Amino acid sequence: MRGGAANPRAQTRAHYAAVTGRDRLADAREQFLTASAGESRGGLAGVRNIILASWRRSRGWKVAADRIDLCYLGDPNLDTPLTRAAMPVLLHLRENLEGQPISIILTDPGGLVLCRLRADSDLDRHLDSVQLAPGFSYSERSVGTNGIGTALEGGRPAHVFGHEHYAENLEDLACAGTPIRHPISGKTLGLVDLTCWRKDADPLLIALSRTTADQIAHALLAESSERELGLLQEYRRACRHTPGIVLALSDDMVLSNDQARQVLDPGDQMVLVGQAAEALAARRTLAIDVDLPTGARARVHCRPVSAGDPPLGGIVHVRLLVSGDAAGTAARGAAAPAAAARNAGTGTAMPAAAAVSPATGRRAKDASRAGRPAARAPMPLPGLVGSGALWLRACRDVEAARESAEWLVLEGEPGAGKLALLRAVHQRRDPAGHFRVLDAADAGPGWLAEVRREVLHCEGDLVISHVDRLGPRHRGALAGALQEARAAQRSGSLWLAVTLSQPGGDDLARLLRFFPGTVEVPPLRHHIDDLHELVPFFLGRLGRHGGLTCSPDAMQLLLRFGWPGNVEQAWQVLRRVVRHRRSGVIQPQDLPPECWSVSRRLLTPLESMERDAITAGLLASNGNKVQAAEALGMSRATIYRKIREYGIVAPAGV
């Protein structure tokens, strides 16, 4: 090893060596299974976050940890587009793995095993004994944490080795699964899984799983009809040449660009698709105005794509028009930025809120010149900045719920700013009133008694955060307390909001029925332009008012980054920056390694270490990839592949 940097390949090997033996992981699993739900809320040493989250889901679904007893669901259908595209790829892979004890498995999107290509006889017998065979489902709800069900549940590749499995019958196995998505629609069609003995676990298993899924996706693309490909080409051409919202419609497919998904409410999307489909049925280019459920109004340009009879479908361009009511103005305009930020919380990042958009300013000037009063923009929420349409909608909806005293669910990814938004609304509506936050993640002895006291006897605003982390006993007790509060007509004196990090499932249905509405707080990547306001705002909060600014090049890196940790991650990044850059201008080299990556997913700790080592090597070599590869002890091909895989923006002349 040269250059003082850790060898990522050696670290990878060490990680997989650690999970293949009876080590702390087995003890952690035993500790988890013997503890109550409330006692296991925190982390466990040696257990990856994705595995711990899956264990909790498995326990919530009451999956047996000491046995596997599945029902045979019938002979799977092997004459589908997925199986026709996948089988040649899987058979070729089996030829390349000849002599290796690795089983190749294909499932449907629900985890039902469609086929299993033979490995060696010992492994096949063991897989039969645990019912990992065609006709049986290996979803998380059926067998708990495993490479198939956990990958499908998370919607991304996952590996589960040894004692990471929830069911003890699987602890001698290692498996890596990757969802297979349709290359045009993006729909999950199934999953490819590679399973071997735990003692044979190797990083190659994960790489092979991902590569095989990609090959099947390419085969699916080749199988796609000329009609689908023709519409896809027209859609891509429209996205390249036309800004704004673009949709593509056919009889069995709807494509939408990022702008459509970020700006349009799901209900608005449904109405637009329905109206556009009717317009395209006329088989001629036309424009229509559509009133949307949220109160906005849109002009929809529909263009049929013809290649024979009937047509392929059509391309739809959507332009949002200015709404005449205050709600529409708030959704597309927004408010002035907060003049003085106030930290009403404990030290968590304050996310975006309201600011004047250029469009709002232009409308005000136009109204003034026309001799009529401009529409009044809503006042900003205290302590928040930002002007993204989705963020402004969340702010507006939360404030409306508070004003109408309607109990509310706030849903959003960790770090998106749910608690900061609730604090800001409280500061706006009742700054002198009672405000209390009870974190369900810390539910322990006495927590339920404190909740009952607040719900039944206190007035003001109450927030119960992370209710999706509650165990069944606590959920039932909380639902009982809310039922008592409703019977006592407490909604007039107590406003209650709960937060979730993911959509509530059946296990939360009894609890969430007390809350009429849900507001989604968007992740930072869906209002990324708010970084232009967030960065100076956070630097001011960190005591760098005007003394430290962000260069355009550094801001460009921040805008390219995917921010899987959302606004909280942006706050932590800037905290790290100001420790060594206290004044002047923040340059790209001042940013931590994670910001040089454009990955849109949360990396594992091992992947983060590897990414940081590569970024540090590139910075030390002034962007020279060959020198960085030599310093890191890896080949040129490997560093180029890793740069692409992690989306690292290679520095040039820094």
C-alpha positions in Angstrom: 0.0 0.0 0.0 1.4 3.3 -1.0 0.6 6.9 -0.3 -0.7 6.2 3.2 -4.2 5.5 1.9 -6.2 2.4 2.9 -6.5 -0.2 0.2 -10.3 -0.4 -0.7 -10.0 -3.9 -2.0 -8.4 -5.1 1.2 -11.1 -3.4 3.2 -13.8 -5.1 1.0 -12.3 -8.5 1.7 -12.0 -7.8 5.4 -15.7 -6.8 5.5 -16.9 -10.0 3.8 -14.5 -12.1 5.9 -16.1 -10.6 9.0 -19.6 -11.4 8.1 -18.8 -15.0 7.1 -17.8 -16.1 10.6 -19.6 -16.5 13.9 -18.8 -13.0 15.3 -20.6 -10.1 16.8 -23.2 -10.2 14.1 -24.6 -13.5 15.5 -24.7 -12.1 19.0 -26.4 -8.9 17.7 -29.1 -11.0 16.0 -29.7 -13.0 19.1 -29.8 -9.8 21.2 -32.4 -8.3 18.7 -34.6 -11.4 18.7 -34.7 -11.7 22.5 -35.3 -8.0 23.1 -38.7 -6.3 23.0 -39.5 -3.9 20.2 -39.1 -0.9 22.4 -35.7 -2.1 23.7 -34.3 -2.6 20.2 -35.1 0.9 18.9 -31.4 1.9 18.7 -28.6 0.6 16.6 -26.7 -2.7 17.1 -23.0 -3.0 16.9 -21.8 -4.7 13.7 -25.3 -4.6 12.0 -25.7 -2.6 8.8 -28.6 -0.1 8.8 -30.3 -1.9 5.9 -30.2 -5.2 7.8 -31.5 -3.7 11.0 -34.4 -2.0 9.3 -35.3 -5.3 7.6 -35.1 -7.2 10.9 -37.6 -4.7 12.3 -39.9 -5.1 9.4 -39.7 -8.9 9.7 -40.6 -8.8 13.4 -43.4 -6.4 12.7 -44.8 -8.9 10.1 -44.4 -11.6 12.8 -42.1 -13.7 10.6 -40.8 -16.8 12.4 -37.1 -16.6 13.1 -36.7 -20.3 14.1 -38.2 -22.1 11.1 -39.3 -21.7 7.4 -42.7 -23.2 6.6 -44.0 -21.8 3.3 -47.0 -22.6 1.2 -46.5 -23.8 -2.4 -48.2 -21.1 -4.5 -48.4 -23.2 -7.7 -46.3 -23.7 -10.9 -44.9 -20.3 -12.0 -45.6 -19.0 -15.5 -42.3 -19.3 -17.5 -43.7 -17.9 -20.7 -43.5 -14.1 -20.0 -41.4 -11.3 -21.5 -39.2 -11.4 -18.3 -38.4 -15.1 -18.5 -37.9 -15.1 -22.3 -35.4 -12.3 -21.9 -33.7 -13.6 -18.8 -33.2 -17.3 -19.5 -30.5 -17.0 -22.2 -28.6 -14.6 -19.9 -28.9 -16.9 -16.9 -27.9 -20.0 -18.8 -24.8 -18.2 -20.2 -24.0 -17.1 -16.6 -24.3 -20.7 -15.4 -21.8 -21.8 -18.1 -19.3 -19.2 -16.9 -19.8 -20.4 -13.3 -19.3 -24.1 -14.1 -18.0 -25.8 -11.1 -18.8 -23.0 -8.7 -21.3 -23.7 -5.9 -23.5 -20.7 -6.8 -27.3 -21.0 -7.5 -28.9 -18.6 -9.9 -32.5 -17.7 -9.1 -35.1 -15.6 -10.9 -38.2 -14.2 -9.2 -41.2 -12.2 -10.0 -41.7 -8.7 -8.5 -43.4 -10.2 -5.4 -40.5 -12.5 -4.6 -42.1 -15.7 -6.1 -39.3 -17.9 -7.3 -39.8 -18.6 -11.1 -36.7 -20.7 -11.7 -33.5 -21.9 -10.0 -30.6 -23.1 -12.1 -28.8 -26.0 -10.5 -25.5 -25.5 -8.6 -23.8 -28.4 -6.8 -25.9 -31.2 -5.3 -25.2 -30.2 -1.6 -26.3 -26.6 -2.2 -29.3 -27.7 -4.1 -30.4 -30.1 -1.4 -30.0 -27.3 1.2 -32.0 -24.8 -0.9 -34.8 -27.4 -1.2 -34.8 -27.9 2.5 -35.4 -24.2 3.1 -37.9 -24.0 0.2 -35.9 -21.6 -1.9 -37.4 -23.3 -5.0 -39.8 -22.5 -7.8 -43.4 -21.9 -6.6 -42.4 -20.5 -3.2 -42.2 -16.9 -2.2 -39.1 -15.4 -0.6 -40.6 -12.0 0.1 -39.6 -10.4 3.4 -43.2 -10.9 4.6 -42.7 -14.7 4.1 -39.2 -15.4 5.3 -37.8 -12.2 6.7 -34.5 -10.6 5.8 -32.9 -12.3 2.7 -31.3 -11.2 -0.5 -34.5 -11.5 -2.5 -37.1 -10.0 -0.3 -34.9 -7.2 1.1 -33.8 -6.1 -2.3 -37.4 -6.0 -3.6 -38.5 -4.2 -0.4 -35.9 -1.5 -0.8 -36.1 -1.3 -4.6 -32.4 -1.6 -5.0 -29.6 -4.2 -4.9 -29.1 -5.9 -1.6 -26.8 -8.6 -0.2 -27.5 -10.6 2.9 -24.7 -12.8 4.3 -24.8 -15.4 7.1 -26.2 -14.2 10.3 -27.7 -11.2 8.7 -30.6 -13.4 7.7 -33.7 -13.2 9.9 -34.5 -16.9 9.8 -31.8 -19.0 11.4 -32.3 -21.8 8.8 -30.6 -19.4 6.2 -27.5 -18.5 8.3 -25.3 -20.9 6.3 -26.1 -19.0 3.1 -25.0 -15.8 1.4 -27.2 -14.1 -1.3 -27.1 -11.0 -3.4 -30.2 -9.8 -5.3 -30.8 -7.0 -7.8 -34.2 -5.9 -9.0 -34.8 -6.1 -12.8 -36.5 -3.0 -14.2 -38.2 -2.5 -17.6 -35.8 -0.3 -19.6 -38.6 1.9 -20.9 -41.3 2.1 -18.2 -38.9 1.6 -15.2 -41.4 -0.9 -13.7 -39.9 -3.6 -11.5 -40.5 -6.9 -13.3 -38.6 -9.3 -11.1 -35.2 -10.0 -9.5 -32.1 -12.0 -10.1 -30.5 -13.5 -7.1 -27.2 -15.4 -6.6 -26.9 -17.6 -3.6 -23.9 -19.6 -2.3 -22.6 -21.0 1.0 -21.7 -18.3 3.5 -18.1 -19.5 3.7 -17.8 -18.8 -0.1 -19.2 -15.3 0.2 -17.3 -12.8 -2.0 -17.8 -9.3 -3.3 -17.9 -10.8 -6.8 -21.4 -12.1 -5.9 -22.8 -8.6 -5.7 -21.1 -7.4 -8.8 -22.3 -10.4 -10.8 -25.9 -9.9 -9.6 -25.9 -6.3 -10.7 -24.3 -7.1 -14.1 -26.7 -9.9 -14.7 -29.7 -7.7 -14.0 -28.3 -5.1 -16.4 -27.9 -7.7 -19.1 -31.5 -8.9 -18.7 -32.7 -5.3 -18.9 -30.8 -4.9 -22.2 -32.4 -8.1 -23.4 -35.8 -6.7 -22.5 -35.1 -3.6 -24.5 -34.3 -5.7 -27.5 -37.6 -7.6 -27.0 -39.6 -4.3 -26.8 -41.7 -3.7 -29.8 -40.8 -1.2 -32.5 -43.8 0.9 -31.4 -42.5 1.2 -27.8 -39.1 2.1 -29.0 -40.4 4.7 -31.5 -42.4 6.4 -28.7 -39.4 6.2 -26.4 -37.2 7.9 -29.0 -39.7 10.7 -29.5 -40.0 11.2 -25.8 -36.2 11.4 -25.4 -36.0 13.9 -28.2 -38.7 16.0 -26.6 -37.0 16.0 -23.3 -33.7 17.1 -24.8 -35.1 20.0 -26.8 -38.0 21.2 -24.7 -37.8 22.5 -21.1 -40.5 22.0 -18.6 -43.0 19.1 -18.1 -43.0 16.3 -20.8 -45.1 13.2 -20.9 -45.3 10.3 -23.3 -48.5 8.3 -23.5 -49.5 5.0 -25.2 -52.3 2.5 -24.4 -50.2 0.7 -21.8 -47.4 3.1 -20.9 -46.9 6.5 -19.4 -43.5 8.2 -19.2 -42.8 11.4 -17.4 -39.6 13.5 -16.9 -38.2 14.6 -13.5 -39.9 18.0 -13.9 -43.3 16.4 -14.0 -42.7 14.2 -11.0 -41.3 17.1 -9.0 -43.8 19.8 -9.8 -47.1 18.0 -10.3 -49.2 16.7 -7.5 -50.1 13.0 -8.0 -53.8 13.9 -8.4 -52.9 16.6 -10.9 -50.9 14.0 -12.9 -53.8 11.7 -13.1 -56.1 14.4 -14.5 -53.5 15.5 -17.0 -52.9 12.0 -18.3 -56.6 11.4 -18.6 -57.3 14.6 -20.5 -54.2 14.2 -22.7 -55.3 10.6 -23.6 -58.7 11.9 -24.7 -57.1 14.6 -26.7 -54.7 12.3 -28.4 -57.6 10.0 -29.4 -58.5 12.7 -31.9 -55.2 11.9 -33.8 -54.3 15.5 -34.4 -52.1 18.1 -32.7 -54.0 20.4 -30.4 -53.8 22.4 -27.2 -56.2 22.4 -24.3 -56.5 24.2 -21.0 -57.1 21.9 -18.0 -58.2 22.8 -14.4 -56.3 20.7 -11.9 -57.5 19.4 -8.5 -55.0 21.6 -6.6 -56.5 24.7 -8.1 -53.8 25.3 -10.7 -54.5 25.6 -14.4 -52.4 24.0 -17.1 -52.1 24.4 -20.9 -51.5 21.0 -22.5 -50.1 20.6 -26.0 -50.7 17.1 -27.4 -48.9 15.7 -30.4 -49.6 12.3 -31.8 -46.7 10.1 -32.8 -47.7 8.2 -35.9 -46.1 5.1 -37.4 -48.9 3.2 -39.0 -52.4 2.7 -37.8 -53.2 3.0 -34.9 -50.7 5.6 -33.9 -47.9 4.9 -31.4 -49.3 7.3 -28.8 -48.3 10.8 -28.2 -46.0 13.4 -26.7 -47.5 15.9 -24.2 -46.0 19.2 -23.1 -47.5 20.9 -20.0 -47.2 24.5 -19.0 -48.6 25.6 -15.7 -50.6 28.8 -16.0 -50.9 31.5 -13.3 -53.7 30.6 -10.9 -56.1 33.5 -10.0 -56.6 32.4 -6.4 -54.2 32.8 -3.5 -53.5 29.1 -3.2 -52.3 29.0 -6.8 -50.2 32.0 -6.3 -48.6 30.5 -3.2 -48.0 27.2 -5.0 -46.1 28.9 -7.9 -44.9 32.1 -6.4 -43.8 32.1 -2.8 -42.8 34.4 -0.1 -40.0 36.6 0.9 -37.0 35.0 2.7 -36.9 35.2 6.4 -35.0 38.3 7.5 -33.7 36.8 10.7 -33.3 33.1 11.1 -34.4 31.7 14.4 -33.2 28.4 15.7 -36.3 27.0 17.4 -35.0 23.5 17.6 -32.0 21.8 19.0 -29.3 21.9 16.3 -30.8 20.1 13.4 -30.6 21.6 10.0 -33.3 24.1 9.1 -34.6 23.3 5.6 -36.0 25.4 2.9 -39.1 27.5 3.1 -40.4 30.5 1.3 -38.7 33.1 -0.9 -39.7 35.5 -3.7 -39.3 33.8 -7.0 -38.4 35.7 -10.2 -41.8 35.0 -11.6 -43.5 36.5 -8.6 -41.4 39.6 -8.9 -42.2 40.0 -12.6 -46.0 39.6 -11.9 -45.8 42.3 -9.2 -44.1 44.7 -11.6 -46.5 44.0 -14.4 -49.4 44.6 -12.1 -47.9 47.9 -10.9 -47.4 49.1 -14.4 -51.0 48.1 -15.3 -52.3 50.3 -12.4 -53.7 47.4 -10.3 -52.5 46.1 -7.0 -50.2 43.1 -7.1 -51.3 39.9 -5.4 -49.9 39.8 -1.9 -47.4 37.0 -1.4 -47.8 35.0 1.8 -45.6 35.8 4.7 -42.5 33.6 5.1 -42.4 31.0 7.8 -39.9 32.1 10.5 -36.4 30.5 10.3 -36.8 28.9 6.9 -35.7 29.8 3.4 -36.3 28.4 -0.1 -38.6 28.7 -3.1 -39.0 25.3 -4.7 -42.6 24.6 -5.8 -42.9 21.3 -3.9 -41.4 22.7 -0.7 -43.7 25.7 -0.9 -46.7 23.4 -1.3 -45.7 21.4 1.8 -45.3 24.7 3.8 -48.7 25.9 2.6 -50.5 22.6 3.4 -49.0 22.2 6.9 -50.0 25.8 7.7 -53.5 25.2 6.4 -53.8 22.1 8.6 -52.7 24.0 11.6 -55.1 26.8 10.9 -58.0 24.5 10.6 -56.9 22.4 13.7 -56.8 19.3 11.6 -54.4 16.6 12.9 -51.8 15.8 10.4 -49.2 13.2 9.2 -45.9 14.5 7.8 -44.2 12.0 5.6 -40.7 12.4 4.1 -37.2 11.0 4.0 -34.9 11.4 7.0 -33.4 14.9 7.1 -35.9 16.5 4.7 -37.0 19.1 7.3 -40.3 17.7 8.7 -39.7 18.8 12.3 -38.2 22.2 11.3 -41.3 22.9 9.2 -43.6 22.0 12.1 -41.6 24.3 14.5 -41.8 27.2 12.0 -45.6 26.8 11.6 -45.9 26.8 15.4 -43.8 30.0 15.6 -46.0 31.6 13.0 -49.4 30.6 14.5 -48.8 30.4 18.2 -45.3 31.6 19.2 -46.1 31.9 22.9 -48.0 28.6 23.1 -46.9 25.1 24.3 -44.9 23.1 21.8 -43.6 19.6 22.6 -41.8 16.9 20.6 -41.9 13.3 21.7 -39.6 11.0 19.7 -41.0 7.5 19.2 -37.5 6.3 18.4 -36.7 6.9 22.1 -39.8 5.1 23.4 -38.8 3.4 26.6 -40.2 3.1 30.2 -42.5 6.0 30.9 -42.7 7.1 27.3 -46.4 6.1 26.9 -47.4 7.7 30.2 -45.8 11.0 28.9 -47.7 10.7 25.6 -51.0 10.1 27.4 -50.5 13.1 29.6 -49.8 15.3 26.7 -52.6 14.0 24.5 -55.3 14.0 27.2 -54.4 16.9 29.5 -52.1 19.5 27.7 -52.9 22.2 25.2 -51.0 23.6 22.3 -49.0 21.8 19.7 -47.7 18.2 20.1 -45.4 16.4 17.6 -44.8 12.7 17.8 -41.9 12.0 15.5 -40.8 8.7 13.9 -44.1 6.9 14.7 -43.2 4.3 12.0 -40.5 3.0 14.5 -43.0 2.1 17.2 -43.5 -1.5 18.0 -47.0 -3.1 18.0 -47.6 -2.7 21.7 -46.7 1.1 21.6 -48.8 1.6 18.5 -51.8 0.0 20.1 -51.4 2.0 23.3 -51.0 5.3 21.3 -54.1 4.5 19.2 -56.0 4.0 22.4 -54.9 7.3 23.8 -55.9 9.1 20.6 -59.3 7.4 20.7 -59.8 8.8 24.2 -58.7 12.2 23.0 -61.2 12.1 20.2 -64.0 11.1 22.5 -63.1 14.0 24.8 -63.1 16.4 21.7 -59.5 17.4 22.4 -58.9 18.5 18.8 -60.1 22.0 19.7 -57.4 22.5 22.3 -54.6 20.3 21.0 -53.1 20.2 17.6 -51.2 16.9 16.9 -48.8 16.0 14.1 -46.9 12.8 13.6 -43.9 12.2 11.3 -43.0 9.2 9.2 -39.9 8.4 7.2 -41.7 6.1 4.8 -45.4 5.6 3.8 -47.5 4.0 6.5 -48.4 0.4 5.8 -51.1 -1.9 7.2 -49.3 -2.0 10.6 -49.9 1.8 11.0 -53.5 1.9 9.7 -55.2 1.8 13.1 -53.0 4.7 14.3 -53.2 6.9 11.2 -57.0 6.8 10.9 -57.1 9.6 13.5 -55.3 11.9 11.0 -57.4 13.1 8.1 -54.5 14.2 5.9 -50.9 13.6 5.0 -48.4 16.1 3.7 -45.3 14.9 1.9 -42.1 16.9 2.6 -40.0 16.7 -0.6 -36.4 15.5 -0.5 -33.8 18.2 -1.2 -33.0 16.7 -4.6 -36.6 17.7 -5.6 -36.0 21.3 -4.9 -32.2 21.4 -5.4 -32.2 25.0 -6.6 -33.0 26.0 -3.0 -29.3 25.4 -2.3 -28.6 28.9 -3.6 -30.5 30.2 -0.6 -29.8 27.4 1.9 -26.0 27.6 1.7 -25.6 31.3 2.6 -28.4 30.8 5.2 -26.5 28.0 6.9 -23.2 29.8 6.7 -24.9 32.7 8.5 -26.2 30.3 11.2 -22.7 29.0 11.6 -21.5 32.5 12.4 -20.0 33.3 9.0 -22.2 36.3 8.1 -20.6 37.6 4.9 -17.2 36.4 6.0 -17.5 33.1 4.0 -19.1 32.7 0.6 -19.5 29.8 -1.9 -17.7 30.0 -5.2 -19.7 29.1 -8.4 -17.6 26.0 -9.0 -18.3 24.7 -5.4 -21.9 25.5 -5.8 -22.1 23.6 -9.0 -20.7 20.5 -7.2 -23.3 20.9 -4.5 -26.1 21.2 -7.1 -24.9 18.0 -8.8 -24.8 16.0 -5.6 -27.8 13.8 -4.9 -28.1 14.6 -1.2 -29.5 11.2 0.0 -29.4 12.7 3.6 -31.3 15.7 2.4 -31.1 19.1 4.2 -29.7 17.7 7.3 -26.8 16.3 5.3 -26.2 19.8 3.7 -26.1 21.3 7.2 -23.5 18.7 8.3 -21.4 19.2 5.2 -21.2 23.0 5.8 -20.4 22.4 9.4 -17.4 20.4 8.3 -16.4 22.9 5.8 -16.3 25.9 8.2 -14.0 23.9 10.6 -11.1 24.5 8.2 -12.4 27.3 6.0 -13.4 30.2 8.3 -13.4 33.1 5.8 -13.0 33.9 2.2 -14.5 31.8 -0.6 -15.3 28.1 -0.5 -13.6 26.3 -3.4 -14.3 22.8 -4.7 -11.3 21.4 -2.8 -12.8 22.6 0.5 -15.8 20.3 0.1 -15.7 16.8 1.6 -15.2 13.8 -0.7 -18.9 12.9 -0.6 -19.8 16.1 -2.5 -17.6 15.0 -5.4 -20.0 12.2 -6.1 -23.3 12.4 -8.0 -24.6 9.1 -6.6 -28.4 9.3 -5.9 -28.4 6.6 -3.3 -27.1 6.1 0.2 -23.8 4.3 0.0 -22.9 1.5 2.5 -20.2 2.4 5.0 -17.7 0.3 2.9 -18.7 2.0 -0.3 -18.4 5.5 1.3 -14.8 4.6 2.5 -13.9 3.5 -1.0 -15.4 6.6 -2.6 -13.7 8.9 -0.1 -10.3 7.2 -0.7 -10.6 7.5 -4.5 -11.7 11.2 -4.2 -8.8 12.0 -1.8 -6.4 10.2 -4.2 -7.7 12.3 -7.2 -7.4 15.5 -5.2 -3.8 14.6 -4.1 -2.8 13.8 -7.7 -4.4 17.0 -9.1 -7.0 14.9 -11.0 -4.5 12.4 -12.5 -6.3 9.1 -12.5 -3.2 7.0 -13.2 -1.3 8.5 -10.3 -4.3 8.1 -8.0 -4.7 4.4 -9.0 -1.1 3.7 -8.3 -1.3 5.5 -4.9 -4.4 3.5 -4.0 -3.0 0.2 -5.2 -5.6 -0.5 -7.8 -5.5 -0.9 -11.6 -6.4 1.8 -14.0 -9.5 -0.1 -15.2 -10.7 -0.4 -11.6 -10.4 3.3 -10.8 -12.2 4.3 -14.0 -15.0 1.8 -13.2 -15.3 3.1 -9.6 -15.3 6.7 -10.8 -18.3 5.9 -13.0 -20.0 3.7 -10.4 -19.9 6.3 -7.7 -20.4 9.3 -10.0 -17.2 10.9 -8.9 -16.5 14.3 -10.5 -12.8 14.0 -11.2 -11.1 17.3 -10.2 -9.2 19.1 -12.9 -6.3 21.4 -11.9 -7.5 22.0 -8.3 
